[in-house]
Amino acid sequence: YNHIKVAESAKALRDKGVRVLLGAHGQREGLAAHWELWMLQQGGFSAWEALRAGTIDGAIYLGLDNDVGSIEAGKLADIAVIEGDVLSDLRRSEFVTYTIIISIR
């Protein structure tokens, strides 16, 4: 599939220090974000790199990293509790058991 070639190119850019961001467009009621994560991994991203693309790297790009993108004191947080270890199996990302919206301020 062509998306694998695109993800491989994105990985080559990431390896050169370019931030790569998640780009889901809302298809399938939220599943597109998971598909984007999985696609990045098909192109060679580690699970950690793919998750960064969907969290802190996007926040940095938007200039919102002081408020969102990682779990730190003083930030807003939307936390997804996942059934399983997404760092070992990124496909577990769709097994969201709970979501928590908090302010750690």
N, C-alpha and C positions, 0 to 999 in steps of 0.2 A: 504494500500500500504506500501511497505517496506520503502519508503523514509520518511514516517512519523516517524517510529521507529528510523531511522538514525538521523532525526532532533531532536527528543526527547533526544537522547544521546548527541547530540551537545549542546542542551539547558542545560542539566545536567552539562556538562563541563563548559559552559559559566557561570553558576551559581556558579561554584567553582573558577572562575577567569581566566579560559583559554580563550584566544582569539579564536573566531570562524570566519572564513573568507568565503566570497562568492567564489564559485568554478565553475562558468559557463565555458563551453567549446566551446562557439561559435555556438551552434546549433541554428537553426531557426533565423539567421540574427539578433542576439542581444536579442531575447526573452528569451534565457536561463538564463540570469542574473535576469530577472524578475521572472522566474520560481523558481530560487534558493531562492530569497527573500521570495516568497510565501511559499515555502517548509519549510523554517526556521520558519515562523510564524505558520504553521501547527504543528510544533513540540513544540510550546510553546513560541517562541521568541515574544517579543513585536515588533511593527513596528519599534520603535527606535533601538532596538537591531539588528534587521535584516538589517536596513539601515547602521548601524555602520559596520556590517560584510562586506558590499559592498563598504565602503568608508575608514574611518580613520583606522580601525583595519587592513585592508589589507595593507595600506600604512605603518603602523607601522611595520608589519611583514617583509615587503620588505626593510625597512630602508629608506623609502622615505617620511616619515611623516613631515619632515621639508620643503618639496616642494609641496606635494599633500595630498589629503585625507580629508581636511576640508577647509572651507573658512576663511582665515586669511590673514592679511597684510603680504606681502612678499612671498606668495605662488602662484603657478600656479592653475588655476581653470577651470574645465569643469563643467558648471552649466546646469542642466536640469530643465527647467521650466515645471512643471507638472500641468495639469488641474485637480484640486481637492486637497484634503488634504490626503496625503499618511500616515500621522500619525494616522488618523481616519480610513482609508481604504487603506491598503497597495496594494491592487489590482489596485489602481489608478496609480501605478508606470509606467504602460505601456502607459499612456496618456500623452506622452511627446509633448508639444506644440512647444517648442523651445529648442535649445541647444546653449550655449554660451561658447566660449573658450577664456579665458583672462589670462593675467598675472597681478597680483596685486603688482608686485615688484616695 
